[in-house]
Amino acid sequence: MRRALHWTTTTLAAALILAALLLPNTLPALQPNRFTRIPAEAIIGAVVMLALPRRPRLIAATLYGIGLAVLTVLNLLDIGFNEYLGRGFNAALDWDLLPDAQSYVADTMGGAVATGAAIGGVILILLLMALMAAATIHLSTLLTTHKARATQGALIAGTVWITCTALNLQAFGIPIASDHAAGALRTHAQRTVDSLEDEARFAEEAKADTFGNTPPDQLLPDLRGKDVVFTFIESYGRSAIEDPIMAPGVGRTLAASNEALAKAGFHARSGWLTSATFGGSSWLGHSTTMSGLWIDNQRRYRTVTAGEHLTLTKAFQKTGAWDTVGVMPGVQKGWPESKWYGLDRLYNAWQLGYKGPKFSWSTMPDQYALEAFQRQIHGKKHDKPLMSFVILTSSHQPWAPIPKMVDWDDLGDGSVFDAIQKAGKKPGDVLTDTTKSREEYGKSVEYSLTSLTQWMERYGTDDTVLVFLGDHQPMARVSGNHASRDVPISIVAKDPKVLDKIADWNWTDGLKPANDAPVWRMSAFRDRFLTAYGSTPHASN
């Protein structure tokens, strides 16, 4: 019995260590063949343990085990980030996103679940460290107990590893020899170094601005007198238009909306922008579009929003010819960035008069947010034209429950959505099913597009100019593991002169950009827009 327990413990310890050394960092790679390889790090670890005296060996084994636990956590974070954000975890930048992740879970699954998950995660990490350390100590003791045979085994394993590497021998479709763990650590170290170097470079880059010293009277002269509305639709990505599951419904919505707008006298042109983010971190897409700088991480975002780089929205404010407002139903706390964006007034989730239910993360349906915008801001008499910055949130994951359109005259304080919210799908039922996630994501985009285009049809005037776009693609499980970062963008107006100004952009007529329509980096839009509408460059250094 004691002998069986000993060998069971040894087998489990060896399996735990091998799993940590060979664990991939992406979900598609998580296949059985990945765990049939010979890890160089295990061989090197065995040699080191055999060479050390008892006390240094125990210290080294403990540190080795803790290091394997850290590596496992990094690989699991990579898996999560690749699934949701289409990139690996960055240890220099991404710790700040973890509180946002907890807030998202709280809004989606409830505060108790979020708190439990956070506490459980900490406990599991500590438990993993203890188990890994115990495993490496156990195996190191076993190696020194049978030192002669262990030394011979390490020599044979090393020889086999070198031979397999030299001959590129494979089993089950992948190389037998592995240095995956060392490679993963090198990747994370390089990401950290690159991020620190990037911060200094970007700080200098942000100081230069093509339009930084342009006098107010030379900014946007060809849009004077127009009410301009910049609207971001959450997660409205290229996949919504081209994926075989989502595209049919979204395509019908775009076609119907285009026809309705045309009957009301509006026309549109559409193209593609390549977003600076993927699957989340919407604020990176917003700030990239408005600043003309490539803001693809949190450190860049903090750097640019703390400076004076001219945003497109602030250019309107700088002219003195527009009142500038922000409508942010997703903002539930202080938002100091409003100054950087050049917004005279900001309406957050608590200032739009909504008394209805939340729809998971989204504080209110897009249709209500747009009606509140009309009622409180756009529809009121004002001395100057408006430049409005509107962020719509109903297409935010987990895409359950999804609002439905109601009669605009029945919106009231939003209580009309109570029954719709209660009858909707549960977030857990959608998030755990890839096909359902894609279907419900498509429906949420249809809802957001319908809300916005009906608002334009209902309340737009001869002087209304609507610019709307997606902030990023949905997470990889919905958009696909090899999806682009492209998002659609459209400009809608009644005045033909507005669209004539962008004729040389070669965008597609209508709300749906063609597959071969021009694709620009999102950071290129600000300067192109300013130039198209008559702004004169005066650079700052």
C-alpha positions as CSV (number, residue, x, y, z in Angstrom):
1,M,0.0,0.0,0.0
2,R,2.8,2.4,0.9
3,R,4.7,1.5,-2.2
4,A,1.6,2.1,-4.4
5,L,1.0,5.5,-2.7
6,H,4.7,6.4,-3.4
7,W,4.5,5.6,-7.1
8,T,1.1,7.2,-7.5
9,T,2.5,10.4,-5.9
10,T,5.6,10.2,-8.1
11,T,3.5,9.7,-11.3
12,L,1.2,12.6,-10.4
13,A,4.2,14.9,-9.6
14,A,5.9,14.0,-12.9
15,A,2.6,14.5,-14.9
16,L,2.1,17.9,-13.2
17,I,5.6,19.1,-14.1
18,L,5.4,17.9,-17.6
19,A,2.0,19.5,-18.1
20,A,3.4,22.8,-16.9
21,L,6.4,22.6,-19.2
22,L,4.3,21.6,-22.3
23,L,1.1,23.6,-21.8
24,P,0.4,25.6,-24.9
25,N,-0.7,29.3,-24.7
26,T,-3.6,29.1,-27.2
27,L,-6.8,27.1,-27.0
28,P,-6.6,25.6,-30.5
29,A,-3.1,24.2,-29.6
30,L,-4.5,22.5,-26.5
31,Q,-4.3,19.0,-28.0
32,P,-3.1,15.7,-26.6
33,N,-0.1,15.5,-28.9
34,R,1.4,18.6,-27.2
35,F,2.0,16.6,-24.1
36,T,3.9,13.7,-25.8
37,R,7.1,15.7,-26.2
38,I,10.5,15.7,-24.4
39,P,11.0,19.0,-22.6
40,A,14.6,20.2,-22.4
41,E,13.8,22.1,-19.2
42,A,13.0,18.9,-17.4
43,I,16.3,17.3,-18.4
44,I,18.2,20.5,-17.4
45,G,16.3,20.6,-14.1
46,A,17.2,17.0,-13.3
47,V,20.9,17.6,-14.0
48,V,20.9,20.6,-11.7
49,M,19.1,18.8,-8.9
50,L,21.6,15.9,-9.2
51,A,24.6,18.2,-8.9
52,L,23.4,20.2,-5.8
53,P,23.9,19.4,-2.1
54,R,20.7,18.8,-0.1
55,R,19.9,22.3,1.2
56,P,20.6,24.2,-2.1
57,R,18.8,21.4,-3.9
58,L,15.6,21.9,-1.8
59,I,15.8,25.7,-2.4
60,A,16.3,25.2,-6.1
61,A,13.5,22.7,-6.3
62,T,11.1,25.0,-4.5
63,L,12.0,27.9,-6.8
64,Y,11.7,25.7,-9.9
65,G,8.2,24.6,-8.8
66,I,7.1,28.2,-8.1
67,G,8.5,29.2,-11.5
68,L,6.5,26.4,-13.2
69,A,3.4,27.7,-11.4
70,V,4.1,31.2,-12.7
71,L,4.7,29.9,-16.2
72,T,1.3,28.0,-16.0
73,V,-0.5,31.1,-14.9
74,L,1.1,33.1,-17.8
75,N,0.1,30.4,-20.3
76,L,-3.5,30.4,-19.0
77,L,-3.6,34.2,-19.2
78,D,-2.3,34.0,-22.8
79,I,-5.1,31.5,-23.6
80,G,-7.7,33.9,-22.1
81,F,-6.3,37.0,-23.8
82,N,-6.0,35.2,-27.1
83,E,-9.6,34.1,-26.9
84,Y,-11.0,37.4,-26.0
85,L,-8.5,40.0,-27.3
86,G,-6.8,38.2,-30.1
87,R,-3.3,38.6,-28.5
88,G,-1.2,37.3,-25.7
89,F,-1.0,38.6,-22.2
90,N,1.6,41.5,-21.6
91,A,3.0,41.4,-18.1
92,A,4.1,45.0,-18.4
93,L,0.7,46.4,-19.5
94,D,-2.2,44.1,-18.8
95,W,-2.5,43.9,-15.0
96,D,-4.6,47.1,-15.2
97,L,-7.2,45.2,-17.3
98,L,-7.9,42.6,-14.6
99,P,-10.1,44.9,-12.5
100,D,-12.0,45.7,-15.7
101,A,-12.4,42.0,-16.3
102,Q,-13.8,41.6,-12.7
103,S,-16.2,44.5,-13.4
104,Y,-17.4,42.8,-16.6
105,V,-18.0,39.6,-14.8
106,A,-19.9,41.5,-12.0
107,D,-22.1,43.2,-14.6
108,T,-22.7,40.0,-16.5
109,M,-22.9,37.3,-13.9
110,G,-23.4,39.3,-10.7
111,G,-21.2,40.8,-8.0
112,A,-21.1,37.6,-5.9
113,V,-19.8,35.6,-8.9
114,A,-17.2,38.2,-9.6
115,T,-16.0,38.3,-6.0
116,G,-16.0,34.5,-5.8
117,A,-14.1,34.2,-9.0
118,A,-11.4,36.7,-7.9
119,I,-10.9,35.0,-4.5
120,G,-11.0,31.6,-6.1
121,G,-8.4,32.6,-8.6
122,V,-6.0,33.8,-5.9
123,I,-6.5,30.6,-4.0
124,L,-5.9,28.5,-7.0
125,I,-2.7,30.3,-7.9
126,L,-1.4,29.8,-4.3
127,L,-2.5,26.2,-4.4
128,L,-0.8,25.7,-7.7
129,M,2.5,27.1,-6.4
130,A,2.4,24.8,-3.3
131,L,1.6,21.8,-5.5
132,M,4.3,22.5,-8.0
133,A,6.9,23.2,-5.3
134,A,5.9,19.9,-3.5
135,A,6.1,18.0,-6.8
136,T,9.6,19.3,-7.7
137,I,10.9,18.7,-4.2
138,H,9.5,15.1,-4.3
139,L,11.1,14.3,-7.7
140,S,14.4,15.9,-6.7
141,T,14.6,13.8,-3.6
142,L,13.8,10.7,-5.7
143,L,16.5,11.6,-8.2
144,T,19.2,11.9,-5.5
145,T,18.0,8.7,-3.8
146,H,18.7,6.8,-7.0
147,K,21.5,9.1,-8.2
148,A,23.4,6.6,-10.4
149,R,20.4,5.5,-12.4
150,A,19.0,9.0,-12.5
151,T,22.3,10.3,-13.9
152,Q,22.3,7.6,-16.5
153,G,18.7,8.4,-17.4
154,A,19.4,12.1,-17.7
155,L,22.3,11.4,-20.0
156,I,20.2,9.2,-22.2
157,A,17.3,11.7,-22.3
158,G,19.7,14.5,-23.2
159,T,21.2,12.4,-26.0
160,V,17.7,11.6,-27.3
161,W,16.7,15.2,-27.1
162,I,19.7,16.4,-29.1
163,T,19.2,13.7,-31.7
164,C,15.6,14.5,-32.2
165,T,16.5,18.2,-32.5
166,A,19.2,17.6,-35.0
167,L,17.1,15.3,-37.2
168,N,13.9,17.2,-36.6
169,L,12.1,14.0,-35.6
170,Q,8.4,14.2,-35.1
171,A,5.6,12.3,-33.5
172,F,1.9,12.9,-33.9
173,G,2.7,15.8,-36.3
174,I,4.9,17.9,-34.0
175,P,8.7,17.8,-33.1
176,I,9.5,15.3,-30.3
177,A,12.1,17.7,-28.7
178,S,10.7,20.7,-26.9
179,D,12.0,23.9,-25.4
180,H,8.5,25.4,-25.2
181,A,8.8,26.6,-21.6
182,A,12.0,28.5,-22.2
183,G,10.5,30.0,-25.4
184,A,7.4,31.1,-23.5
185,L,9.5,32.9,-20.9
186,R,11.6,34.5,-23.6
187,T,8.4,35.8,-25.3
188,H,7.0,37.3,-22.1
189,A,10.4,38.9,-21.3
190,Q,10.6,40.3,-24.8
191,R,7.1,41.7,-24.6
192,T,8.0,43.5,-21.4
193,V,11.2,45.0,-22.8
194,D,9.5,46.0,-26.0
195,S,6.6,47.7,-24.1
196,L,9.0,49.7,-21.9
197,E,10.9,50.9,-25.0
198,D,7.7,51.6,-26.8
199,E,6.5,53.9,-24.0
200,A,9.5,56.3,-24.5
201,R,9.1,56.2,-28.3
202,F,5.4,56.9,-28.2
203,A,5.8,59.8,-25.8
204,E,7.9,61.5,-28.4
205,E,5.7,60.5,-31.3
206,A,2.6,62.0,-29.5
207,K,4.3,65.4,-29.3
208,A,4.3,65.8,-33.1
209,D,1.0,66.8,-34.7
210,T,0.2,67.7,-38.3
211,F,-2.7,69.9,-37.2
212,G,-1.4,70.8,-33.8
213,N,-0.9,74.5,-34.5
214,T,-3.7,75.0,-37.1
215,P,-5.6,78.3,-36.3
216,P,-9.2,77.7,-35.3
217,D,-10.6,79.4,-38.4
218,Q,-8.6,76.9,-40.6
219,L,-10.1,73.8,-38.9
220,L,-13.1,72.1,-40.6
221,P,-14.4,75.1,-42.6
222,D,-16.4,72.9,-44.9
223,L,-18.5,71.5,-42.1
224,R,-19.5,74.9,-40.5
225,G,-23.2,74.9,-39.7
226,K,-23.5,71.1,-39.6
227,D,-24.6,69.0,-36.6
228,V,-21.9,66.3,-36.7
229,V,-22.4,63.0,-34.8
230,F,-19.5,60.6,-34.3
231,T,-20.9,57.2,-33.1
232,F,-19.1,54.1,-32.2
233,I,-21.0,50.8,-32.2
234,E,-19.6,48.3,-29.8
235,S,-17.8,45.3,-31.4
236,Y,-19.2,46.1,-34.9
237,G,-16.5,44.4,-36.9
238,R,-15.9,43.0,-40.4
239,S,-17.0,39.6,-39.3
240,A,-20.6,40.9,-38.8
241,I,-20.7,41.7,-42.5
242,E,-18.8,38.7,-43.9
243,D,-19.2,35.7,-41.5
244,P,-21.7,33.2,-42.9
245,I,-23.5,33.0,-39.6
246,M,-23.9,36.7,-38.9
247,A,-23.7,38.2,-42.3
248,P,-27.2,37.3,-43.6
249,G,-29.1,39.0,-40.8
250,V,-26.7,42.0,-40.6
251,G,-26.7,42.3,-44.4
252,R,-30.5,42.5,-44.5
253,T,-30.5,45.1,-41.8
254,L,-28.0,47.2,-43.6
255,A,-30.0,46.9,-46.9
256,A,-33.3,47.8,-45.2
257,S,-31.7,50.7,-43.3
258,N,-30.0,52.0,-46.4
259,E,-33.3,52.0,-48.3
260,A,-35.2,53.7,-45.5
261,L,-32.5,56.4,-45.2
262,A,-32.6,56.9,-48.9
263,K,-36.3,57.5,-48.9
264,A,-35.8,60.1,-46.2
265,G,-33.2,61.9,-48.4
266,F,-30.0,60.6,-46.8
267,H,-27.1,59.0,-48.6
268,A,-24.1,57.1,-47.3
269,R,-20.6,56.0,-48.2
270,S,-18.7,53.3,-46.4
271,G,-15.2,51.8,-46.1
272,W,-13.0,49.9,-43.7
273,L,-10.6,50.8,-40.9
274,T,-8.1,48.5,-39.2
275,S,-8.7,48.8,-35.5
276,A,-5.9,49.2,-32.9
277,T,-7.6,46.7,-30.7
278,F,-9.4,43.4,-31.0
279,G,-12.2,41.8,-28.9
280,G,-12.2,44.5,-26.2
281,S,-10.6,47.6,-24.8
282,S,-12.9,49.7,-26.8
283,W,-11.3,53.0,-25.6
284,L,-8.2,52.1,-27.6
285,G,-10.2,52.2,-30.8
286,H,-12.0,55.4,-29.8
287,S,-8.8,57.2,-28.9
288,T,-6.9,55.9,-32.0
289,T,-9.7,57.2,-34.4
290,M,-9.9,60.6,-32.7
291,S,-6.2,61.2,-32.1
292,G,-4.6,60.0,-35.3
293,L,-2.1,58.0,-33.2
294,W,-1.9,54.2,-33.0
295,I,-3.0,53.5,-29.4
296,D,-2.9,49.7,-29.0
297,N,-2.2,49.4,-25.3
298,Q,-3.1,50.9,-22.0
299,R,0.2,52.7,-21.5
300,R,-0.1,54.5,-24.8
301,Y,-3.6,55.5,-23.8
302,R,-2.5,57.0,-20.5
303,T,0.4,58.8,-22.2
304,V,-1.7,60.4,-24.9
305,T,-4.7,61.3,-22.8
306,A,-2.4,63.1,-20.3
307,G,-1.1,65.3,-23.1
308,E,-2.3,67.9,-25.5
309,H,-2.4,66.0,-28.8
310,L,-5.3,67.3,-30.9
311,T,-8.3,65.0,-31.1
312,L,-10.8,65.2,-33.9
313,T,-13.5,66.0,-31.4
314,K,-11.3,68.7,-29.8
315,A,-10.8,70.3,-33.3
316,F,-14.5,71.0,-33.4
317,Q,-14.3,72.6,-29.9
318,K,-11.2,74.6,-30.8
319,T,-13.0,76.3,-33.7
320,G,-15.5,77.9,-31.3
321,A,-18.1,77.2,-34.0
322,W,-19.6,74.1,-32.3
323,D,-20.9,73.0,-28.9
324,T,-19.3,69.6,-28.1
325,V,-21.0,66.9,-26.1
326,G,-20.4,63.3,-25.2
327,V,-23.0,60.7,-24.6
328,M,-21.5,57.7,-22.8
329,P,-24.1,55.3,-21.5
330,G,-21.3,52.8,-20.6
331,V,-19.5,55.3,-18.3
332,Q,-20.6,54.9,-14.6
333,K,-18.0,56.9,-12.8
334,G,-15.7,59.9,-13.4
335,W,-14.3,60.2,-16.8
336,P,-11.4,62.8,-16.9
337,E,-10.7,61.9,-20.5
338,S,-13.6,64.2,-21.6
339,K,-11.2,67.2,-21.4
340,W,-8.7,65.5,-23.7
341,Y,-11.6,64.7,-26.1
342,G,-12.6,68.4,-26.0
343,L,-16.2,67.8,-24.8
344,D,-17.9,70.8,-23.2
345,R,-20.5,68.5,-21.6
346,L,-20.7,64.8,-20.8
347,Y,-23.8,62.7,-20.2
348,N,-22.9,59.4,-18.5
349,A,-25.1,56.4,-17.5
350,W,-26.7,58.3,-14.6
351,Q,-27.6,61.5,-16.6
352,L,-29.8,60.1,-19.3
353,G,-32.9,59.5,-17.2
354,Y,-33.0,55.7,-17.7
355,K,-35.1,53.7,-15.2
356,G,-35.2,50.4,-17.0
357,P,-33.2,47.2,-16.5
358,K,-29.6,46.7,-17.4
359,F,-28.8,44.3,-20.3
360,S,-25.8,42.5,-18.8
361,W,-22.9,44.9,-19.2
362,S,-24.9,47.5,-21.2
363,T,-26.5,49.9,-18.8
364,M,-29.3,50.8,-21.3
365,P,-30.6,49.8,-24.8
366,D,-29.1,51.9,-27.6
367,Q,-32.6,53.0,-28.8
368,Y,-33.2,54.6,-25.4
369,A,-29.7,56.2,-25.3
370,L,-30.3,57.7,-28.7
371,E,-33.8,58.9,-27.7
372,A,-32.4,60.5,-24.5
373,F,-29.7,62.2,-26.7
374,Q,-32.4,63.6,-28.9
375,R,-34.6,64.6,-26.0
376,Q,-31.9,66.2,-23.8
377,I,-29.4,67.5,-26.3
378,H,-29.8,67.1,-30.1
379,G,-33.5,68.1,-30.2
380,K,-33.2,71.2,-28.1
381,K,-32.6,74.6,-29.5
382,H,-29.0,75.6,-29.4
383,D,-27.0,78.7,-30.4
384,K,-24.3,76.8,-32.2
385,P,-24.3,73.5,-34.2
386,L,-23.5,70.4,-32.2
387,M,-20.6,68.0,-32.4
388,S,-21.6,64.9,-30.6
389,F,-19.5,61.9,-29.5
390,V,-21.8,58.9,-28.9
391,I,-20.8,55.5,-27.7
392,L,-23.5,52.7,-28.2
393,T,-23.2,49.6,-26.0
394,S,-26.0,47.1,-26.7
395,S,-23.7,45.0,-28.9
396,H,-21.2,44.5,-26.0
397,Q,-20.6,40.8,-25.1
398,P,-22.0,38.5,-23.7
399,W,-24.8,39.4,-26.1
400,A,-27.5,38.2,-23.8
401,P,-30.1,39.4,-23.1
402,I,-30.5,41.6,-26.2
403,P,-33.0,44.5,-26.3
404,K,-35.7,44.7,-29.0
405,M,-36.9,47.7,-30.8
406,V,-40.0,49.3,-29.4
407,D,-42.1,52.2,-30.7
408,W,-40.1,55.4,-30.2
409,D,-43.0,57.2,-28.7
410,D,-43.3,54.4,-26.0
411,L,-39.7,54.7,-24.7
412,G,-40.5,56.9,-21.7
413,D,-38.0,56.3,-18.9
414,G,-37.0,52.9,-20.2
415,S,-39.3,50.8,-18.0
416,V,-40.8,49.4,-21.2
417,F,-37.7,47.2,-21.5
418,D,-38.4,45.3,-18.2
419,A,-40.4,42.5,-19.9
420,I,-37.9,42.3,-22.8
421,Q,-35.0,41.9,-20.5
422,K,-36.7,39.2,-18.4
423,A,-37.6,37.2,-21.5
424,G,-34.1,37.4,-22.9
425,K,-31.5,34.7,-23.0
426,K,-29.1,34.2,-20.0
427,P,-25.5,35.2,-20.5
428,G,-24.2,31.8,-19.3
429,D,-26.2,30.0,-21.9
430,V,-24.7,32.1,-24.7
431,L,-21.1,32.5,-23.6
432,T,-20.6,28.7,-23.3
433,D,-21.8,28.0,-26.9
434,T,-19.8,29.3,-29.8
435,T,-22.6,29.0,-32.4
436,K,-25.1,30.8,-30.1
437,S,-22.5,33.5,-29.3
438,R,-22.1,34.2,-33.0
439,E,-25.9,34.2,-33.6
440,E,-26.6,36.5,-30.7
441,Y,-23.7,38.8,-31.5
442,G,-25.2,39.2,-35.0
443,K,-28.6,40.0,-33.6
444,S,-27.1,42.6,-31.2
445,V,-25.4,44.3,-34.1
446,E,-28.6,44.3,-36.1
447,Y,-30.3,45.9,-33.1
448,S,-27.7,48.6,-32.7
449,L,-27.7,49.4,-36.5
450,T,-31.5,49.6,-36.6
451,S,-31.5,51.9,-33.5
452,L,-29.0,54.3,-35.0
453,T,-30.3,54.4,-38.6
454,Q,-33.9,54.8,-37.3
455,W,-32.8,57.7,-35.1
456,M,-31.2,59.3,-38.1
457,E,-34.3,58.7,-40.3
458,R,-36.5,60.1,-37.5
459,Y,-34.5,63.0,-36.2
460,G,-31.8,63.8,-38.8
461,T,-32.1,67.1,-40.7
462,D,-30.6,68.7,-43.8
463,D,-27.6,69.7,-41.6
464,T,-27.0,66.4,-39.8
465,V,-23.8,64.5,-40.6
466,L,-23.5,61.0,-39.0
467,V,-20.2,59.2,-38.9
468,F,-20.5,55.8,-37.4
469,L,-18.1,52.9,-37.1
470,G,-17.1,49.8,-35.0
471,D,-14.5,50.1,-32.3
472,H,-13.2,46.6,-32.8
473,Q,-14.0,43.0,-33.9
474,P,-15.8,40.7,-31.4
475,M,-13.7,38.2,-29.5
476,A,-11.8,35.5,-31.4
477,R,-14.3,32.8,-30.6
478,V,-17.0,34.8,-32.5
479,S,-15.0,36.5,-35.2
480,G,-12.6,33.5,-35.8
481,N,-9.0,32.8,-34.8
482,H,-7.6,34.3,-38.0
483,A,-10.0,37.3,-38.4
484,S,-8.8,40.6,-39.5
485,R,-9.0,43.7,-37.2
486,D,-11.1,45.6,-39.7
487,V,-14.2,47.5,-38.8
488,P,-16.8,49.1,-41.0
489,I,-17.2,52.9,-41.1
490,S,-19.9,55.0,-42.8
491,I,-20.7,58.7,-43.3
492,V,-24.3,59.6,-43.8
493,A,-25.7,63.0,-44.8
494,K,-28.5,64.7,-46.8
495,D,-26.3,67.5,-48.2
496,P,-24.6,66.0,-51.2
497,K,-21.6,68.4,-50.7
498,V,-20.7,66.5,-47.6
499,L,-20.2,63.2,-49.4
500,D,-18.7,65.0,-52.5
501,K,-15.8,66.0,-50.2
502,I,-14.8,62.4,-49.7
503,A,-15.3,61.2,-53.4
504,D,-11.6,60.6,-53.8
505,W,-11.7,58.1,-50.9
506,N,-13.3,55.6,-53.2
507,W,-15.6,54.3,-50.5
508,T,-18.7,52.2,-51.4
509,D,-22.0,53.8,-51.9
510,G,-24.4,52.8,-49.1
511,L,-24.0,51.5,-45.5
512,K,-22.3,48.3,-46.4
513,P,-18.7,48.5,-47.5
514,A,-17.7,46.3,-50.4
515,N,-15.1,43.5,-49.7
516,D,-12.6,45.4,-51.8
517,A,-13.3,48.9,-50.4
518,P,-10.3,50.8,-49.2
519,V,-8.8,49.7,-45.9
520,W,-7.0,52.3,-43.8
521,R,-5.4,52.1,-40.4
522,M,-7.7,53.6,-37.9
523,S,-5.1,56.1,-37.0
524,A,-5.2,57.5,-40.5
525,F,-8.8,58.7,-40.3
526,R,-8.4,61.9,-38.3
527,D,-6.0,63.5,-40.7
528,R,-8.0,62.3,-43.8
529,F,-11.2,63.7,-42.3
530,L,-9.7,67.0,-41.3
531,T,-8.1,67.4,-44.8
532,A,-11.3,66.4,-46.6
533,Y,-13.3,69.1,-44.9
534,G,-10.9,71.9,-45.6
535,S,-8.5,72.0,-42.6
536,T,-5.0,73.5,-43.2
537,P,-2.1,71.6,-41.7
538,H,0.1,73.6,-39.3
539,A,2.4,71.1,-37.5
540,S,3.5,71.2,-33.9
541,N,6.8,69.5,-32.8
